[in-house]
């Protein structure tokens, strides 16, 4: 799938104002997963072959331990997901930006999978 097709698939889940319930990085950032709530389940975006993973938030956002929050207290609601495609070193890459104030995420990866559970 190309960036436009992935973007359309994600937009089909109507992510605007959806609560992000999980953000996980594994294998030293090689894999990143974002999970958000949908009306009747969860949508998972799986990033593979990540070469850039950047999370930015406010200092105030980190004053209270997130691990102590229950689901209804998680403050991250997705406002925008933007996926573009570009080439570097003869490799096709995806650049994904997720805005979920106060959290901003940028991920550059080789491939992406999107599914609903």
Secondary structure as UniProt FT lines:
FT   HELIX           3..11
FT   TURN            12..13
FT   TURN            16..17
FT   STRAND          18..26
FT   TURN            27..30
FT   STRAND          31..38
FT   TURN            39..40
FT   STRAND          41..48
FT   STRAND          52..56
FT   HELIX           60..62
FT   HELIX           66..68
FT   HELIX           71..73
FT   STRAND          77..78
FT   STRAND          80..88
FT   TURN            89..90
FT   STRAND          91..100
FT   TURN            101..102
FT   STRAND          103..109
FT   STRAND          111..116
//
